[in-house]
Amino acid sequence: MKIYLNDLLRLSDTELKNTKIRLNQSNNHDFDPIQLFKNKDMQLYNGQFYNYGSMKSFQQGQIAIGLLRLDSEKWLLFDISRITKDLNLYDSVGYEYETLHQHSKYFGRTIIRYKNHSQQMIRNAIPLIKECIVFEVISETFDDSGFPGYENVDLSWDELKRVVQKNDWRTALENQKGVYLITDTITGKRYVGSAYGENMLLGRWENYVRNGHGGNKDLKDLSFDYIKGNFRFSILDIYKSTVDDSTIIRREHHWMKILLTKDKTFGYNN
């Protein structure tokens, strides 16, 4: 037997008549709602309550359901709010709103199966909600950032902050020595670092989460906000915990030479 979204929400017929559903998906440019959700970035809610062009998305008093596209037929429920004020703004966030907390236990955990055949991304709940089938209610808040293998690590600072709290990432990083690369995406400058002390890679990268610079002299000259917005973290070499530290240091200097990171034109290694 199919379970539909409103079997969970139990909105009355009167409430449903006053409800809209917004289908949020990436625009392949500057709006990636899944990344915003995982990073707990309020820009996601700005998108949910935005008026594009001269059209209003909602009216005061309406209930707004927010779904995020996961793939062609799956959507993640992330918010249900009531519009408390119409700000009469266009090409801008157009509303004040309050979250309906009685439904919050389903936010980020309820995956809906729905095949969208329309270009219209804001729809009346009737009849759309009758097509929203509950695919899964997961035990924890959605996050598909499983450890991808050392050779595939490529993280923004926001992503780094999130994944160092995940058990699979912590296990992978705290038991391995290595050489890592930090890239400034604005200037192209790089920093090569090594990890062989306490908690190894995990310990080093937690330092960058805490203060941005990790104790590195040239990085201290940059603001924390700049680092958060523009740095990416990856891994060059990985070694077992039993490998002698001198090997790690030797490889670190090898990569500094190859990538010219001791030259201030190209890098941040002082």
TARA-V456509 format. One record per residue. RES is the residue in three letters. SS is DSSP state (a for helix, b for strand, c for the rest). D_CENTER is the distance of its C-alpha to the mean C-alpha in Angstrom with 1 decimal. Layout:
RES_SS_D_CENTER ; RES_SS_D_CENTER
This chain:
MET_c_33.7 ; LYS_c_30.6 ; ILE_c_28.5 ; TYR_b_27.3 ; LEU_a_24.5 ; ASN_a_27.3 ; ASP_a_28.9 ; LEU_a_26.1 ; LEU_a_25.9 ; ARG_c_29.7 ; LEU_c_29.7 ; SER_c_33.3 ; ASP_a_34.8 ; THR_a_35.2 ; GLU_a_31.6 ; LEU_a_30.5 ; LYS_a_32.7 ; ASN_c_30.9 ; THR_b_27.3 ; LYS_b_25.0 ; ILE_b_22.0 ; ARG_b_19.3 ; LEU_b_17.7 ; ASN_b_14.4 ; GLN_c_13.5 ; SER_c_12.5 ; ASN_c_15.3 ; ASN_c_15.0 ; HIS_c_15.1 ; ASP_c_13.0 ; PHE_c_11.2 ; ASP_c_8.4 ; PRO_a_7.9 ; ILE_a_6.0 ; GLN_a_3.0 ; LEU_a_4.5 ; PHE_a_5.3 ; LYS_a_3.3 ; ASN_c_3.6 ; LYS_c_6.8 ; ASP_c_7.5 ; MET_c_11.0 ; GLN_a_11.0 ; LEU_a_10.1 ; TYR_a_13.4 ; ASN_a_15.1 ; GLY_a_14.7 ; GLN_a_15.9 ; PHE_c_19.0 ; TYR_b_19.7 ; ASN_b_23.2 ; TYR_c_23.4 ; GLY_c_26.8 ; SER_c_29.7 ; MET_c_28.5 ; LYS_c_27.5 ; SER_c_24.7 ; PHE_c_26.1 ; GLN_c_29.2 ; GLN_c_29.8 ; GLY_c_30.1 ; GLN_c_28.0 ; ILE_b_25.4 ; ALA_b_22.1 ; ILE_b_20.0 ; GLY_b_16.4 ; LEU_b_15.3 ; LEU_b_12.3 ; ARG_b_13.6 ; LEU_c_12.8 ; ASP_c_16.0 ; SER_c_19.4 ; GLU_c_20.5 ; LYS_b_17.7 ; TRP_b_15.7 ; LEU_b_13.7 ; LEU_b_15.3 ; PHE_b_13.1 ; ASP_b_15.9 ; ILE_b_19.6 ; SER_b_21.3 ; ARG_b_24.7 ; ILE_b_25.4 ; THR_b_27.6 ; LYS_b_28.5 ; ASP_b_28.6 ; LEU_c_28.2 ; ASN_c_30.0 ; LEU_c_27.5 ; TYR_c_26.8 ; ASP_c_24.1 ; SER_b_22.3 ; VAL_b_20.8 ; GLY_c_23.9 ; TYR_b_23.8 ; GLU_b_23.8 ; TYR_b_22.8 ; GLU_b_22.9 ; THR_b_20.8 ; LEU_c_23.1 ; HIS_a_22.4 ; GLN_a_24.8 ; HIS_a_22.2 ; SER_a_19.2 ; LYS_a_19.8 ; TYR_a_18.6 ; PHE_c_15.3 ; GLY_c_12.4 ; ARG_c_15.2 ; THR_b_17.3 ; ILE_b_17.1 ; ILE_b_19.6 ; ARG_b_21.6 ; TYR_c_22.7 ; LYS_c_24.0 ; ASN_c_23.7 ; HIS_c_26.7 ; SER_c_26.5 ; GLN_c_25.1 ; GLN_c_25.0 ; MET_c_21.6 ; ILE_b_23.0 ; ARG_b_25.6 ; ASN_b_28.0 ; ALA_a_27.3 ; ILE_a_30.8 ; PRO_a_31.1 ; LEU_a_27.5 ; ILE_a_26.6 ; LYS_a_29.5 ; GLU_a_27.7 ; CYS_c_24.5 ; ILE_b_25.1 ; VAL_b_23.2 ; PHE_b_22.1 ; GLU_b_20.7 ; VAL_b_19.9 ; ILE_c_17.9 ; SER_c_18.8 ; GLU_c_15.5 ; THR_c_12.2 ; PHE_c_10.5 ; ASP_c_8.4 ; ASP_c_9.7 ; SER_c_9.0 ; GLY_c_12.7 ; PHE_c_14.7 ; PRO_c_15.7 ; GLY_c_18.9 ; TYR_a_19.7 ; GLU_a_20.6 ; ASN_a_17.3 ; VAL_c_15.1 ; ASP_b_13.4 ; LEU_b_10.6 ; SER_b_9.6 ; TRP_a_10.5 ; ASP_a_7.3 ; GLU_a_6.4 ; LEU_a_10.1 ; LYS_a_10.2 ; ARG_a_8.1 ; VAL_a_10.1 ; VAL_c_13.4 ; GLN_c_13.5 ; LYS_c_13.5 ; ASN_a_17.2 ; ASP_a_17.2 ; TRP_a_15.6 ; ARG_a_17.9 ; THR_a_20.8 ; ALA_a_20.3 ; LEU_a_20.0 ; GLU_a_22.6 ; ASN_c_25.4 ; GLN_b_25.3 ; LYS_b_26.7 ; GLY_b_25.6 ; VAL_b_25.3 ; TYR_b_21.9 ; LEU_b_21.1 ; ILE_b_19.2 ; THR_b_19.1 ; ASP_b_19.3 ; THR_c_18.0 ; ILE_c_20.3 ; THR_c_23.5 ; GLY_c_23.1 ; LYS_c_24.4 ; ARG_b_23.5 ; TYR_b_24.0 ; VAL_b_25.2 ; GLY_b_25.1 ; SER_b_26.5 ; ALA_b_25.7 ; TYR_c_28.6 ; GLY_c_29.0 ; GLU_c_27.9 ; ASN_c_24.9 ; MET_a_24.9 ; LEU_a_21.6 ; LEU_a_19.7 ; GLY_a_22.0 ; ARG_a_21.6 ; TRP_a_17.9 ; GLU_a_17.8 ; ASN_a_20.2 ; TYR_a_17.8 ; VAL_a_15.2 ; ARG_a_18.2 ; ASN_a_19.9 ; GLY_c_18.4 ; HIS_c_21.7 ; GLY_c_22.5 ; GLY_c_26.1 ; ASN_c_26.5 ; LYS_c_29.1 ; ASP_a_28.0 ; LEU_a_24.4 ; LYS_a_25.8 ; ASP_a_27.1 ; LEU_c_23.6 ; SER_c_21.9 ; PHE_a_18.9 ; ASP_a_17.1 ; TYR_a_18.0 ; ILE_a_16.7 ; LYS_a_13.3 ; GLY_a_13.1 ; ASN_a_14.9 ; PHE_b_15.1 ; ARG_b_14.0 ; PHE_b_15.2 ; SER_b_17.2 ; ILE_b_20.2 ; LEU_b_23.7 ; ASP_b_26.0 ; ILE_b_25.7 ; TYR_b_28.7 ; LYS_b_29.9 ; SER_c_30.4 ; THR_c_34.2 ; VAL_c_34.3 ; ASP_c_36.1 ; ASP_a_34.2 ; SER_a_36.5 ; THR_a_35.1 ; ILE_a_31.6 ; ILE_a_33.0 ; ARG_a_35.0 ; ARG_a_32.1 ; GLU_a_30.1 ; HIS_a_33.1 ; HIS_a_33.4 ; TRP_a_29.9 ; MET_a_30.6 ; LYS_a_33.7 ; ILE_a_32.2 ; LEU_a_29.4 ; LEU_c_31.7 ; THR_c_29.3 ; LYS_c_32.4 ; ASP_c_33.4 ; LYS_c_31.9 ; THR_c_31.6 ; PHE_c_29.1 ; GLY_b_27.6 ; TYR_c_27.0 ; ASN_c_29.2 ; ASN_c_32.1
